[in-house]
Amino acid sequence: MRKAPALFGYCDAYFAVEVDNWVATILRTISPALDAAACAGAWERLYDHRTDTRRALLRREPWTVSITHVSTRITWTVRPVLFLPLAHRQGVELPMCTYDFKLARTE
């Protein structure tokens, strides 16, 4: 039985180097538990592709790395986003549609 993709975590970062280091740390952490091919792929990414990764992030291009271990595929997707400051809301009634948004839960 094939399960739908699920979000298990995320990271907020302000600089390309932060997110690149976050993914590298996770790859180093899980690599001993991976099969030989997946482990080799993780270390290849760590040593051969980090410059390309940082260049893509600095150009604000999305970037993805995937590792497949047996029948499990783990994918990290990095998408640059711009955050705008929120308007001051004190003393202002929010529109009714504000309360319609429900956070989707994956289990």
Secondary structure, DSSP 4 states (H G I P E B T S, - for coil): -PPPP--------SSHHHHHHHHHHHHHHHGGGS-HHHHHHHHHHHHHSHHHHHHHHHTT--EEEEEEETTEEEEEEE----PPPPPP-TT-PPPGGGGG-------
